[in-house]
Structure formats: C-alpha cells, structure tokens
Amino acid sequence: MAWVAGAGQPVMDNMSDEEIKLRITRLIRDMKNDQSIPPPSEIVSRSSLRTKLTKNELLLGSYSYMSLAQARARISHSQLAIPIKHNKRLKVLFAGEATHHRLFQTAVGAYLSGRREADRLVDDWGTYKPFPKYNLNWQDLIPTTGYRATNVVAAKNRTRSFDTMVPNHRIVLCESNFAKL
C-alpha cells in the first residue's frame, strides 16, 4: 500500500499503471540496494485498488493530510473545527475527517465530526432568545429529499415558520467522502 499526498497526487493520478509499477520497482530496488527485486504484480494492476483522488468527481483530491507548514505553525486538527461567529452567533461550522482530533483521515472521523457540529448547532439554537426551546438531537437535522434541514425543525413548531423565527438562516451541507459509503 502506498499513500501520496500534496502536489504528488495529481502527478500520480496522471501516470499509467505500468509507469507507476516501474517507478515503485526502481524506488524499492534503490532503497534496498537490490536490483533483483521483481516489479509488483497486483498492487496497481487492478484498477479497483487504485484511487485517483484528483480524478474522482466525488473527491476531487480531498484527502486531508497535515502539511509541513501546518505542523510548523502547530495548527491541530481540532483548530480546523473552530467555527466562525458573528455577533456571538454561529455563522460557519466546519466538519469532516480533517477536523477530528484523533480520527482524521477516516470515514468514522468524518461521521463523528458531522455529529459534533450538528450538536453544536442545536446547542447554539437553544441559546437564541427568539428561538423556542426544542428537544432536538442531530438526527432531527438530517434533511429528507426535497426539504431543507430547517424545515424539519419548523415542522416541530407547527405554529410559526422557522424562517420567521430565525430570518436569513441557511444550512448548507457540503459533500463529504462519507456520503458515498
């Protein structure tokens, strides 16, 4: 198994399987100082095992990694999850596997970070004075086809529209690697 990150990813994605085999063989032979090591037979020859992150329309190169600049600046994965606020109200929240403090680079980390931000959003709504108290959890925020997540909340009120209670609100769910599982 091999992992490629940063600027190397688009380069690898544009190489043929045969070229990758040759380069891997040369690298391993040089590292081991043994020119008799045979080339790999199935590592990249089966296309189902090769992920082309920059070519996959669901990923578009979205694999996270800690860059050298991030490490030097001592920016943790948890710091990437700090929300943006305006007038003490949440405006932009960040989820995704890159924001999980222990399970970054995993589907589980992506899932748990989404739950974390949904909980943060529900807690924030509970502190908004014009917003009535609800017993909500993150599952209540999952939109069904054709509905915004806030419509699920508004349906629980039944007397007032969520749009009139919290004007100009938007919940935007961005694509995540977890969505394709």
Summary of the structure (lengths in Angstrom):
residues: 181
radius of gyration: 22.5
end to end distance: 21.1
largest distance: 77.0
contacts: 402
relative contact order: 0.09
helix: 43%
strand: 4%
